[in-house]
Amino acid sequence: MSLADIIQQFLDGMQRTTLLEYVAVIAGIASVWFSRVENIWVYPTGIVNTIIYIYLSLQYHLIGEASVNLYYTVMSIYGWILWTRKDEQKQLVVNIRFSTRREWMQQLAFFTAFYIVIFAALRWLKRDFAPEAIPWADALASASAYTGMWLMAKKKVESWYWWIITNIASIPLYFVKHLVFTSVYYLVLLVLAIAGLIEWKKRASR
């Protein structure tokens, strides 16, 4: 595909962008912005984003991404509760922290297990039900997102590394599915994830 073809596909995709996709993108960017500054609004704005993307992902045969957004919705409720929990001294129970070596091993095991399961499921779905599925890319974006969301709820700095992987995998994945505005959205999220990583490292160090 030439540069001209890519530009034309981008312009065609932007013309096909629906109002629903615009709302999802704006809510998603707001959610990541709030998470970067450790604001509880990360979760209500995130829930709006994920519910819309469940619908959009199913429309475009991104089964893995649909499952991720369902998981996001559930984890957003869990994270919302966890981030607001306080101890007897009225101090927040969960604070931004670096992962221990043991927690890193748990994250890698968590990611690997989900990648294998999602990839196998998508290979099966591609053969019989969703021929347009892209198993390896969808599984990578999905498994890293599962891991990132789990760690975000626990306020682990390393959650941002997993979000960076998710965003890098999602940019071309949505572009080839003609969800061009969503592809640009993930590019914005990539920049915000890098900023979030820097900010959380500073907070964890303090």
C-alpha positions as CSV (number, residue, x, y, z in Angstrom):
1,M,0.0,0.0,0.0
2,S,1.4,3.4,-1.0
3,L,1.4,6.5,1.0
4,A,-1.3,8.0,-1.2
5,D,-3.5,4.9,-0.6
6,I,-3.0,5.2,3.2
7,I,-3.9,8.9,3.1
8,Q,-7.0,8.2,1.0
9,Q,-8.0,5.4,3.3
10,F,-7.6,7.8,6.2
11,L,-9.8,10.5,4.6
12,D,-12.4,7.9,3.6
13,G,-12.4,6.5,7.1
14,M,-12.8,10.0,8.7
15,Q,-15.9,10.6,6.5
16,R,-17.5,7.4,7.7
17,T,-16.9,8.2,11.4
18,T,-20.2,8.1,13.3
19,L,-21.3,10.3,16.2
20,L,-21.2,7.3,18.5
21,E,-17.5,6.8,17.7
22,Y,-16.8,10.4,18.3
23,V,-18.5,10.2,21.8
24,A,-16.5,7.1,22.6
25,V,-13.2,8.6,21.6
26,I,-13.8,11.8,23.6
27,A,-14.8,9.8,26.7
28,G,-11.8,7.6,26.3
29,I,-9.3,10.5,26.0
30,A,-10.9,12.1,29.1
31,S,-10.6,8.8,31.0
32,V,-6.9,8.5,30.3
33,W,-6.3,12.1,31.2
34,F,-8.1,11.6,34.5
35,S,-6.1,8.5,35.2
36,R,-2.8,10.3,34.6
37,V,-3.6,12.8,37.3
38,E,-5.1,10.2,39.6
39,N,-8.6,11.5,39.4
40,I,-11.6,9.3,40.2
41,W,-13.4,10.5,37.1
42,V,-11.2,8.1,35.2
43,Y,-13.9,5.4,35.8
44,P,-17.3,7.1,34.9
45,T,-15.8,8.5,31.7
46,G,-14.2,5.1,31.0
47,I,-17.4,3.2,31.4
48,V,-19.1,5.4,28.8
49,N,-16.2,4.7,26.4
50,T,-16.2,0.9,27.0
51,I,-19.9,0.4,26.6
52,I,-19.9,2.1,23.2
53,Y,-16.8,0.2,22.1
54,I,-18.4,-3.2,23.0
55,Y,-21.0,-2.4,20.4
56,L,-18.5,-1.0,17.8
57,S,-16.1,-3.9,18.2
58,L,-18.8,-6.5,17.6
59,Q,-19.9,-4.7,14.5
60,Y,-16.4,-4.9,13.0
61,H,-15.6,-8.5,14.1
62,L,-13.1,-7.4,16.7
63,I,-14.2,-10.1,19.2
64,G,-11.1,-9.8,21.4
65,E,-11.5,-6.1,21.7
66,A,-15.2,-6.5,22.5
67,S,-14.3,-8.9,25.3
68,V,-11.7,-6.4,26.5
69,N,-14.2,-3.6,26.7
70,L,-16.6,-5.8,28.6
71,Y,-13.8,-6.6,31.0
72,Y,-13.0,-2.8,31.2
73,T,-16.5,-2.1,32.3
74,V,-16.4,-4.7,35.1
75,M,-12.9,-3.6,36.2
76,S,-13.9,0.1,36.1
77,I,-16.6,-0.7,38.7
78,Y,-14.0,-2.6,40.8
79,G,-11.4,0.2,40.4
80,W,-13.9,2.9,41.2
81,I,-14.6,1.1,44.6
82,L,-10.9,0.5,45.2
83,W,-9.7,4.0,44.5
84,T,-12.3,5.5,46.9
85,R,-11.7,3.1,49.8
86,K,-10.2,4.8,52.9
87,D,-8.8,3.5,56.2
88,E,-9.8,4.5,59.7
89,Q,-7.6,7.6,59.4
90,K,-9.5,8.7,56.3
91,Q,-6.5,8.0,54.1
92,L,-6.8,6.3,50.7
93,V,-6.0,2.6,51.0
94,V,-4.6,2.3,47.4
95,N,-1.7,4.5,46.4
96,I,0.6,4.7,43.3
97,R,3.4,2.1,43.8
98,F,6.0,0.3,41.7
99,S,5.6,-3.5,41.3
100,T,7.8,-5.9,43.1
101,R,9.7,-8.6,41.3
102,R,7.0,-11.1,42.3
103,E,4.3,-8.9,41.0
104,W,6.1,-8.5,37.7
105,M,6.2,-12.3,37.3
106,Q,2.4,-12.4,38.1
107,Q,1.8,-9.8,35.4
108,L,3.8,-11.7,32.7
109,A,1.9,-14.9,33.6
110,F,-1.4,-13.1,33.5
111,F,-0.6,-11.6,30.1
112,T,0.7,-14.9,28.7
113,A,-2.3,-16.9,29.8
114,F,-4.8,-14.4,28.4
115,Y,-2.9,-14.1,25.1
116,I,-2.9,-17.9,24.5
117,V,-6.6,-18.2,25.4
118,I,-7.7,-15.2,23.3
119,F,-5.5,-16.2,20.3
120,A,-6.8,-19.8,20.3
121,A,-10.4,-18.6,20.6
122,L,-9.9,-16.1,17.7
123,R,-8.3,-18.7,15.5
124,W,-11.4,-20.8,16.0
125,L,-13.8,-17.9,15.4
126,K,-11.9,-16.8,12.3
127,R,-12.3,-20.2,10.7
128,D,-16.1,-20.6,11.3
129,F,-17.7,-17.3,12.3
130,A,-15.5,-14.2,11.8
131,P,-13.2,-14.6,8.8
132,E,-12.1,-10.9,9.0
133,A,-10.6,-11.4,12.5
134,I,-6.9,-10.8,13.0
135,P,-6.0,-13.2,15.8
136,W,-2.4,-12.3,16.7
137,A,-2.9,-8.5,16.7
138,D,-6.3,-8.7,18.4
139,A,-5.0,-11.1,21.0
140,L,-1.9,-8.8,21.7
141,A,-4.0,-5.7,22.1
142,S,-6.5,-7.5,24.2
143,A,-4.2,-9.4,26.6
144,S,-2.0,-6.4,27.2
145,A,-5.2,-4.3,27.9
146,Y,-6.5,-6.9,30.3
147,T,-3.2,-6.7,32.2
148,G,-3.1,-2.9,32.1
149,M,-6.6,-2.5,33.5
150,W,-6.0,-4.9,36.3
151,L,-2.8,-3.1,37.3
152,M,-4.5,0.4,36.9
153,A,-7.1,-0.6,39.5
154,K,-4.3,-1.4,41.9
155,K,-2.5,1.9,41.0
156,K,0.7,0.1,39.8
157,V,3.1,2.2,37.7
158,E,3.7,-0.7,35.4
159,S,0.1,-0.5,34.1
160,W,1.3,2.2,31.7
161,Y,3.8,-0.1,30.1
162,W,0.9,-2.5,29.2
163,W,-1.2,0.4,28.0
164,I,1.6,1.5,25.7
165,I,1.7,-2.0,24.2
166,T,-2.1,-2.0,23.8
167,N,-2.0,1.4,22.0
168,I,0.8,0.4,19.6
169,A,-1.0,-2.8,18.7
170,S,-4.4,-1.1,18.3
171,I,-3.4,1.8,16.0
172,P,-2.9,-0.5,12.9
173,L,-5.6,-2.9,14.0
174,Y,-8.4,-0.4,13.9
175,F,-6.9,1.4,10.8
176,V,-7.2,-1.8,8.6
177,K,-10.8,-2.2,9.9
178,H,-11.6,1.3,8.6
179,L,-12.2,2.7,12.1
180,V,-9.8,5.5,11.2
181,F,-10.9,7.9,13.9
182,T,-10.4,5.2,16.5
183,S,-7.0,4.5,15.1
184,V,-6.1,8.2,15.6
185,Y,-7.6,8.0,19.1
186,Y,-5.2,5.2,20.0
187,L,-2.3,7.3,18.8
188,V,-3.4,10.1,21.2
189,L,-3.7,7.5,23.9
190,L,-0.2,6.3,23.2
191,V,1.1,9.9,23.8
192,L,-1.0,10.1,27.0
193,A,0.2,6.7,28.2
194,I,3.8,7.8,27.9
195,A,2.9,11.0,29.9
196,G,1.0,8.9,32.4
197,L,4.0,6.7,32.9
198,I,6.3,9.6,33.6
199,E,3.8,11.2,36.0
200,W,3.2,8.0,38.0
201,K,6.9,7.3,38.2
202,K,7.3,10.7,39.9
203,R,4.4,10.1,42.3
204,A,5.6,6.6,43.2
205,S,9.1,8.0,43.9
206,R,7.6,10.6,46.2
